[in-house]
Amino acid sequence: MNSMETLVQQRQRLLRELAQIQAALSSDDSKSPFAHLPPGKAIRKLLADEGKPCDRNTIVHRLIAGKANVGTRDPESNIKRAIDVNLQLGLLQDIKGKVGLPEWQFKGLQPDRSATDPRVKLVLEKMHTDLDQSFSIAQLAESVQLSPSRLSHLFLHEVGLPPLDYLRKVKMLIFRNMLRNSNLKQKEILEHLGIADRSHFSRHFKKLFHKSPAALRKQESRTPAACGA
């Protein structure tokens, strides 16, 4: 074997090794549950996965270990700051000293932990993580490779509500919390929640809470906040 053939073989071997290293790195990244997610979305994904409220230290450690995009300088403080901001906006709630998703306190919704089908769990996770998105039933079904009718049947059986009804109630609860806990205008809150049809959403809101968003905010502004609220 001449020197040229040897060099070619060495080059091919090095290329194969490089490809294996890149594949391993990619594989490791894909296995990280919060890879590249910003803190707010990563926190909500963790809570949806857990199916229950978590203490702050657990959230910090899990997000760092899961490679969330929490910054390289003082990631612990960045995560805790994200928790505080989300609590203030009503995207999260303090539940007996732990941090949880607000819909778990809403009696009209069954908790996520009632779902056992992995496809339904993935849809729930998508709903809770990407709160700024407006999903159709077709998009949700495609994300778990089901037909819309099959997903609707499974979701109703597992959660007790059709997918889009569940998502609308979640967003209405969070919208109410943000009305109470932030100074954002209604239009800004709706943008945070990926809601384009304000009048349609307001009708459903009034039907559920027996007050329009404007009336609720006016009432809340006149009612002193309870200690620890």
Secondary structure by P-SEA (a helix, b strand, c coil): ccaaaaaaaaaaaaaaaaaaaaaaaaaaaaacccccccaaaaaaaaaaaacccccaaaaaaaaaaacccccccaaaaaaaaaaaaaaaaccccccccbbbbccccccccccccccccaaaaaaaaaaaaaccccccaaaaaaaacccaaaaaaaaaaaccccaaaaaaaaaaaaaaaaaacccccaaaaaaaaccccaaaaaaaaaaaccccaaaaaaaaaaccccccc
